[in-house]
């Protein structure tokens, strides 16, 4: 780990001041914020991230760690711990896809440390990004190339990629937030704002080192997941090489509203497949208004992967993703719901 300056922010105003002009949202940022620190410290030890200054913003959890269900929907403070949200009875009952995406992530120890705001900003597990001995990595060193294009790439992305980067977004919670049309609350030197979660992460577009649309010094303070008829009939299906403490090779966040056998509304998020958190809108449009049969689910899954681009070792991924989507949809169809759920 390289030397760095360390400062502690006692409140949001101080945190925004200390973070101003940092290059926030970039792998090459000169200043990094520290909340749970479960990813940041690892990457600094590997010398993948080399910040000149680290700002501890852990004190912000006092005012930004709520988990609240109200008339607006589900409000989550960004400094709430993963375990806190996953274990909340209201979240498990009314937004099960959120609870499940967190329960299936990391280990119990990490879930007790990591904040949900930090979780959605976690870096790729691409081995060529995380090992500086590989010189070709546009995400770590812009302009050097992408080693994964011609090396082992079994766990790399097949959606939303280009020739500058095929790394895979590793998180689970973000996939559920994409599916449920969540909003992100942000606060920075330029003021407060709220954006759709779908706008938080940037597409690759030749600049993989710029990962988010966060402004300089901007901090995620919370999330709002709007109330919807689809939230209770929802689930997160995660396929991985081993049963625990492993990242997805395919995952689906599915939320449904049914009228009898017919799909009134459906949301589908994909994990383990794409450069960034992914929404399968083509599949949703194809399935809406039709009976939820295995054949119709398979057609929707085919549409979801129509744009997949593979690179050899990950040729298996589109078919695995299609099967994951079908299984998730059919499992959601048979969920037992509380009497309060509409439809």
N, C-alpha and C positions, 0 to 999 in steps of 0.2 A: 504494500500500500504506500502510495506517495504522500508526502507531507501536505497538509491542508489546514486552513484556518477554520475555527469552530466558533459559532455564535448561537445563542439560545434566544428565541423570540418568546416574550411573555404574553403577547396578545396578537390579534390579527393585524392590527395597524403596524406593529413593529415587524411582524413577519413579512408584510408586503413591502415595507421599506427596505429590509435586508435583502429581499429577493429581486428588487428592481434591477433591470438591465442585465439579467443573468443568462438569457438564451433559453428560458424555460421551454420544455417540450422537445429539446434537442439532446441527442446522445452526447454532444460535445459541449453541453452547458457548463459555464464556469462556476455556477453555484447550484447546489442540489439541496432540496428540502429533505429533512429526515423526520418521519413520523414513527411508523413501526420499525422501519429499517431492515426488514427481513430480506429484501432484495438489494437495496443500495449498498449495504456493507459488503455483501458477497462480491458485487461487481467492482467495488473499490479495491478489495483485496486482490482480485484478478487483474487489476489495473486496466480494466475495460472502461470504467468511468474514472476520470481524473479531475475531479472538481478542485478548484482553488479554495473554495469555501463550502462548508456544510452548515446549514441553518436548521437547528432543532426546533420543530414546531409542535412538539408533543403537548405543550401547554394548551393548545387550542382545543383539545378533546373536552375540556371543561364545558365549553359552549357549543360544541359541534359534534356531539356523539349521540343524539337522540334517535330512537326508533319509535315512530309514532304512526298509528293508523287513524285517519280522520276523514272528513268529507271530501278532501282533495285526493286522497289515496294513501300511499305509503311514503312517509318522509323519513329519510335516513341521513343522519349527520355523517360527513365524510370521515370523521375520526372515530366512529363506532368500530369496535373490533369485529372481525369476521365471525367469531364465535357468538358474540352478542346478538348479531342479526340472525344467524343460522338457528339459534336456540329460542328465538322469540315466538311464543305460542301464536300470536296473531299473524306473524309472517308465515309460519308453517301452515296455518289454516287457510289464509286468504291469498297468499302469494307463494305457494309451495315451490315454484321454479326458482325463486330467489333463495329460499332456505336450502334447497337441494344443491344448487350450484356452489354454495359456500361449504356445505357439509362434505362435498366430494372433492374439495380443494385442499391441497397441502396436507399437513399433519395437525393434530390437535394442538401441539405446542405452538406452531406457526399461526394457527387461527386465533389463538389467544393473544398473540402479539400484533398481528398485521391489521392495519386499518383498511376499510373498504375503499377509501379514496386512493390509498397507495396501491391497493390490489388491482384496480382497473388501469393503473399506469405501469404495471410491471413490464419488464423488458423481455424480449424473445429469449427462448432457450436454445436458439441456433448455436451449435458448437463452434462455428467459425466466427461468430460475433463474440462469444465468451472466451475465446482463446486468442490472445493477441499475437501468438506465433503464426497464425494465419494472417498474412498481410492483406489479402484481398477480402475486404468487407466494407461495402459502401455505407452500411449503417454505423459502423464504428469509425471508419476513416474514409470520408467521402471521396469518390473518384478512383478508388483502388480496385473496384470490381466486386464480383460475388463468387466466392469459392464454391458455394453450394451448387452452382449451376452444373458443374462437372464432377464434383466429389460426391460422397455419400449423402443422399438427401431424402432418406426414407420418411422423416418426420416433417418435411418442409411443406409449405403451403401450395395449394393448387388453384386457389381463387384469389383474384385481386393482385396478382404478381406481375412483374415485368422483368426485363433482363438486368435490372440494377439490384434486385433483391427478391428472394423467394422465402424469406423467413416467415415463420408461423407465429401469429399472436397466441400466447399460451394460456390466457386467463379463462375462467369459467363465469364469474359473476357478470362480466361485461356482455357475455352472450345472452344471458337472461335479461339484462337491462336493455339491450338492443331489441329483443323480442317484444318487450312490454312498453316500448316508446317512452322510456324514461327521459327526464330532463336533468341536467347537471347545473348546480349552482356554483358560481365562481366569484372570487373576489381578488382584485389586484390593484396596483397603483392607479389604474385608470378607472376604477370603480367596480361596482357589482354588476353581474349579468347572469342570465340563464340561457343555456343553449340545449338543443336536443342532444341526447347522448350520442346519436349517430354522427354528430359533427365533431365529437371530441378527438377521435383518432383520424389522422390524415391517410389518404390512399398513398401508395408508394410513389407513383408519378415521377420517378427518377431522382427523388430526394428522400431515401429511406432514413437518413439521419435526423430528419425533422418529423417526429412521430405524432405529435398532437397539435391542435390549434390553440393551445394555451398561450396567452400573452406573457410577456416578461413579468416575472414576479407574481403571476396569478396562481391562486390556490383553490383547489376544489374544497368547498365547504359543505356540500350536501347533494342529495339526489331526491327527486320527486318521481315516484312511479304512479301515474294517474290511475284512479279507480276505473275498472273496466269489467265488462261481463266475462272476459276471457281469463281473468287472473286466477280464479280458483281452480279451474280445470287446466292446470299447467304442470309441467314436469321438466326435469333436466336429465337427459340420458347421456352418460359419459362412457365412451369406449376407450380402453387404455391397455397397455401391455401387461400391467399387473393390477391387482384389485385395489391397492391403496397407495397414497403418496406418489402419484404419477400424473403426468400431464396427458391430456386427451390426444389420441390420434384421430378421433372423430367424436363429435358431441352435437346434440340438438337440444335447444330450448324451445318447447312447444307450448302454446296456449290456445285453447279452443272455446268456442261457443257453439253449441249444437242445438238444433231444433229437430227432435227426433233423431233420424239418421243423417240429416243434412247439416252441412257446415255453414253456419251463419257468419262466423268470423274465425280467422285462424292467424296465428303469428308463428313464424319459424325463424329462429336464430341458429347459426352454425358455428361450432367451435372446432379447433383442431384441423381446420381446412384452409383457412384464409390468412392473408397478410394482416388483416385488422378484424375486429369484431364484425360479423357478417349477418346480414338479413336476407333471407331467401324470399324476396317479394314476388318473383315470378311463380314460385311454387304456391304461395298464398293465393294469388289471383286465380291460378288454375283450379285450386281446390274449392274456393268459395262458391257456395250454392249447390255443390254436388254431394251425394251421399259419401260418407267416409268409409269407403271400402278399401281393401288391400290394393286392388287394381288402381283406384283413383289416387291413393297415397303414393303408389309407385310412379305414376305419371307425374305427380307433383315433384317427387324426389328427382326424377330425371330432369325436369326443368330447372331445379335448383343447382344442378351440377353441369348444366349445358355449357357454361363458359370455362370449365376446368382446364387447366394447363399443367401437365405433368412433366417430370424431368428424369424418368428412369426408375430409381428406387421407390418413388412415391406413386408409381402407376396404379397401385392398388387402391389409392385413397378415394377416388370418385365412387367406385362401387361400394366401398365400406360406408361412405357418407350416405349414399342412397338407401342402403339397408338400415342405417341408423335413423334416418328420417322416417321411414315407414314404420319401424318398430316404435318410435316415440309417439307418432300420431295414433297408432292403434292402442298403445298403452294409455294415452290420455283419454281416448274415447271410452275406455272401460273404468275410468277412475270413479270411485264412490265419493260423492260430494255431500256437504252439509245441506240441510234443508233451506238455508238462507241463500244458496246460490241460484241466480236466475237462469232459466233455461235448463 
